[in-house]
Amino acid sequence: MKILWFNHRDPRHPEAGGAEVRMREICKRLSGKGCSVTLFCEQWKGGMNEDFVDGIRIVRAGGKVGVHFKAPYMLMKMEDDYDVVVDDIAHAVPWLSSLFTKKPVIGQIHHVHQEVLSQELPRSLANGIALAEKTLKHFYKTLIAVSESTKKTIVEKIGVPANRIVVIQNGVDCNAYRPSKKATTPTILWVGRVKKYKRIEHFLLAFKMVLREVHNVKLVVVGHGDYLWTIKEFAKKLRLRNVVFKGRVSEREKTMLMGSSWVVVSTSQVEGWGMTLTESAACKTPAVAYNVLGVRDSIVNNVTGLLVEDGDIRALAKSLVRILSDFKLRTELSKNALKHANQFSWDHSAEKFRNVLEWVIGAN
């Protein structure tokens, strides 16, 4: 099977995130099973025009906007070199490949962006992209969602019938993410791309409350993004102590931090799947998070972590204090988190993805 895969970024892109982790983990397994995989994505400074990563051929062209204009040319140029197309819609704007090829096309959606676009973009641009996202139902007969929450939102916000959506959950590499020795000092971890909709301000406000109860607690923020400077300034304004902004770190350091931390936090407004929460769980680290779409798919409340009402900063702080102060609770949640994480396999996700692709090719 020959697959042409469209995504805005590749795994080596400086701004690669969870969508690129998923793409890499699934595609390298498809390649390992004899599939030919070509990824077409945007060019970035320092990136080669063509590259190979884990058996995946990578073709880079155009920028953040230009890549969409290059994609139709790629589809027509490679017409004889692929059996199926995957439109990976990680950033709201659909590729619309079905307009330029007669080969079968499926779309993959991580999360619906309707409610967060206005926070990240100017109003006119946000409205335009929101409208483009709503056209998905007209161009994809089959969609893959990364979680049940994402599927539910696609049905409700985009209007795609549920029977056209297949859920394939994310996995976790339990060989890379595994338990390690915990820090002697109580440590809270936040990890991810630093974007406005992640609402890290909520976490910092909660941390200030936590400091009143757990005086020696340390906060580590891992990640980069266009909102990082704002968050650092906010932390200064709050006069927070024991806060470390790590910025971009290696996979090895990220894994070590996940393993040594006592608890990981998410304050995001929405996620497709809380990938960093599952990775932390594989490191035997429980989570505290808002009970929002996507995040609730990766945390079992009161079993692998604690979910609190969306936007309730005081409840967020109380839950953090509970875990940091209660050794028995923390131990139980940690044990359950590890057990839960071991259920998610990239091998299983890749196999299910392959089955969907074969079905789509056969039905075309």
NORPE-V898493 format. One record per residue. PSI is psi in degrees with one decimal (* if undefined). NEAR is the number of other C-alpha atoms within 12 Angstrom. Layout:
PSI NEAR
PSI NEAR
This chain:
131.5 25
122.2 31
130.8 39
119.8 41
125.4 44
129.9 46
150.1 46
-34.3 42
161.0 39
170.5 44
-22.0 34
-2.3 27
137.9 28
-26.0 22
19.5 27
140.9 28
-149.9 32
-36.0 34
-37.6 37
-32.0 32
-47.1 30
-47.7 39
-46.4 47
-46.6 38
-40.0 32
-46.3 36
-37.2 42
-28.5 33
-37.4 29
-41.8 34
-40.8 28
-20.6 21
11.2 18
0.2 16
148.8 27
122.5 29
122.6 37
123.6 40
126.0 44
126.7 42
177.5 45
151.4 35
150.1 32
155.9 26
120.3 16
-10.7 12
137.6 23
154.9 20
-35.8 20
145.7 21
164.3 24
129.9 25
118.6 24
40.1 24
2.5 23
124.2 32
128.1 30
126.9 36
122.4 33
134.5 37
145.2 33
169.6 24
-156.1 21
-36.2 23
-44.7 20
-27.7 19
-30.1 27
-29.2 29
-24.3 20
-27.1 27
-46.3 38
-38.5 25
-41.7 20
-41.3 31
-45.0 37
-36.7 21
-37.7 15
19.0 24
-38.4 22
0.5 16
11.7 19
151.8 29
-25.0 31
150.4 39
135.8 48
115.1 43
101.8 41
102.5 39
76.0 38
-15.8 36
38.8 35
-40.4 36
118.6 37
153.5 40
-26.5 43
38.2 33
-28.1 38
-16.4 27
-16.4 20
3.5 23
153.1 26
-5.4 18
155.7 29
142.4 35
133.4 40
152.8 42
148.3 45
129.7 46
130.1 49
-51.2 44
155.9 42
134.1 43
0.5 37
-42.0 30
-10.0 23
-13.2 27
-40.8 30
-21.1 19
-25.9 21
-21.0 25
159.9 21
150.1 14
-47.5 14
-42.0 14
-41.8 17
-43.0 23
-39.8 23
-43.5 19
-37.3 28
-40.0 28
-41.2 22
-40.3 26
-34.2 35
-12.7 27
-6.0 22
-39.7 38
-21.5 28
-16.0 22
-5.9 26
117.3 34
-30.4 25
131.6 35
142.8 41
129.2 41
146.9 40
-8.6 44
164.4 35
-34.0 30
-44.1 33
-42.3 39
-46.8 37
-42.1 30
-37.2 32
-41.6 40
-47.0 26
-40.3 17
-32.5 25
-25.3 30
20.2 21
130.8 31
140.9 22
-31.4 24
-3.1 17
5.5 27
128.1 33
130.4 34
122.5 31
106.8 35
159.4 38
156.7 44
-169.0 40
139.4 38
96.3 31
-6.4 26
-34.1 16
-41.2 20
107.9 33
161.3 32
147.2 31
179.2 23
132.2 18
150.3 24
147.8 21
-26.1 13
134.5 21
123.9 31
129.5 38
136.5 46
135.9 45
131.4 46
135.7 46
-178.0 42
133.6 32
92.7 33
158.9 30
-40.8 28
-9.7 28
-16.8 36
50.8 35
-21.3 39
-38.6 32
-43.4 33
-43.1 43
-39.1 42
-40.9 29
-39.7 35
-36.7 43
-37.5 34
-39.0 25
-38.5 35
-26.9 28
-24.8 17
-37.9 21
93.2 26
-29.1 21
14.7 21
145.8 33
141.5 32
128.4 38
124.4 35
119.2 38
128.6 33
167.1 34
168.2 27
174.2 25
-3.2 19
4.1 24
-44.4 27
-42.7 19
-42.3 19
-40.4 32
-41.4 26
-36.1 16
-39.8 22
-38.8 28
-41.8 20
-36.3 15
-9.0 20
45.0 16
139.4 27
163.8 22
32.9 25
127.4 29
122.6 25
109.2 28
-24.3 23
-145.8 25
132.0 23
164.6 21
162.2 14
-37.5 18
-45.7 14
-38.2 19
-44.7 30
-41.4 34
-41.2 28
-38.8 39
-38.7 44
-35.8 35
-19.6 33
154.6 40
-29.6 46
147.2 50
149.0 53
145.7 50
129.4 54
18.2 46
148.7 37
-33.2 34
148.3 35
158.8 42
-42.1 42
136.0 40
76.9 49
-43.3 40
-25.1 49
-39.3 49
-40.3 49
-41.9 46
-38.5 52
-38.4 49
-21.6 42
10.6 42
38.7 42
118.6 52
170.9 54
153.0 54
130.2 53
162.6 52
144.5 40
79.2 33
168.9 32
137.1 36
-52.3 38
-40.5 40
-14.9 38
-24.4 36
-7.6 46
131.9 43
111.6 31
133.3 26
9.3 24
-55.3 25
-4.7 38
-171.6 46
127.3 39
137.1 36
163.7 30
136.7 22
125.5 24
-5.0 27
90.2 22
-38.5 30
-41.6 23
-35.4 28
-47.0 36
-44.0 36
-40.1 29
-38.2 38
-43.9 43
-41.4 34
-49.6 28
-42.1 38
-31.9 38
-22.5 24
98.7 18
-42.4 16
-45.5 13
-45.2 25
-40.9 34
-43.5 25
-46.4 21
-39.8 35
-45.1 44
-44.5 25
-36.7 29
-44.9 39
-46.3 36
-41.6 27
-43.2 33
-34.0 39
-11.0 28
-18.1 24
116.0 27
129.0 27
-30.2 30
-45.0 27
-42.7 23
-43.0 34
-39.4 31
-42.2 26
-38.5 25
-44.5 35
-42.5 33
-39.9 18
-43.9 30
-43.4 36
-38.4 24
-42.9 20
-40.7 28
-43.7 24
-30.9 14
-11.9 14
* 16
